[in-house]
Amino acid sequence: MEPEIKTEDDMHVDASEFQPVEESLSAMQLEQPQGTGLDERDMPVHELMGVFYQRIFPYKTYYHWLNYDTVPTKSFTNREFSFNLPNDVYVRYQSFNSHEELKAELLKELPSKIDIGAVYTIKPKEKKTTRPGAFVPVEKELVFDIDMTDYDEIRKCCSGGNVCIKCWQFMTVAIKILDRALRDDFGFKYLLWVYSGRRGVHCWICDERARKLSNEARSAIIAYLSVIKGGAQQAKKVFLPKALHPSLQRSADILRSYFPQIVLKDQDLLNDDEGWKKILQCIPDEETRKTLSDAWNADPSRTSTDKWTDLVSELDSAIGTLKKNPKRADALKNVELEIMFQYTYPRLDENVSTHINHLLKRRVCVPIDPEKCENFDPHEVPTVADLLCELNKYSGNVPVKEEGERKLHDYEKTSLKPYIKYFENFVQGIFREVRNKKRAASINDMEF
Ligand SMILES: [Zn+2]
């Protein structure tokens, strides 16, 4: 019998499949309270989440993403979800057969936080009834986490969980560098950058090859990408090889374009002696350190940019005068760049469990386009309460619908629209590749 060749159309998933489900509201119907002076921000958290899970959460897109195929797969059904429930209850090993099941559960439990875990050999909800050893993780996206709290020693504007547009630039440069490295050095294509809703970004690497990596391979990738080493006690944390390999060279080019603005202007890190002492500790030559320190103490009002110029020219002249001592000269050759790396290169961790939404008083998790991440401002990302305000404002201002006009999805009435569109496009990209692979496989089958 002739093998059946599926055409693109057979496997095509209708674009409307990607639209979030929208259903009529029941008890959760949001009415602007009349004359009470209350608004969405005063609603109890569980009610806010109820409306969010009922009207806005893009179930189908999440389902398509985590399923990685046009037909249902274990990638979704055997995937672990974990929920934070009220009263600090954390529930692991939840799993669902469909996006409808996921929706029903979210509406029932109203978790304040959802974590996406690994795909297991067996459905996580059946874990208890399987024999020990049969339940093992088989795959998981490679996920990186960049957390602003790891930048506290190099930012002056904020600390801890706080983020402003100045220190957010560290995230911008981290995305630029890692996105290029993951694509150019590892050949990964499906990188989903996500604002975590509070103080950092996650990168989900969704390529099949990445999902199937062993733990050792994951650690090796992290090690390859880690340039900053050592804890708070270690003053100099970057030691570059004498000749930069192409990946470091490319990162250096990106850093050079961000360092003057972020470190010298926005953070103004050479402004006071506390800041410049730290930077001077990165220079492994006492004479150079002393010359600069004396000059800046004599005229501390010079700007950070001026002081940086002093530092670079002092390094140059030290290298020149150390010609007879090539070892000491060599030690100084990369120092300018090493300081730039130490103050702008991404500080990253592999994240084992990664939340997709943490709704309690936070902003919503949204994707970030790495090509446009310099325009991303975390303060423009809505909170759940903002979204409900927007929905209410919209419904109080509905234009008369023309005949044949498509009914808008609720998310399209909110500022979440561009983010969900971006997410849908990302998932469509994965699906295009799945379809192409299937087509190639069926043509291959036919040749035998
Ligand atoms: Zn800040």
Boltz pocket constraint, residues with backbone or C-beta under 6 A from the ligand:
constraints:
  - pocket:
      binder: B
      contacts: [[A, 155], [A, 157], [A, 158], [A, 162], [A, 163], [A, 164], [A, 165], [A, 166], [A, 167], [A, 168]]
      max_distance: 6.0
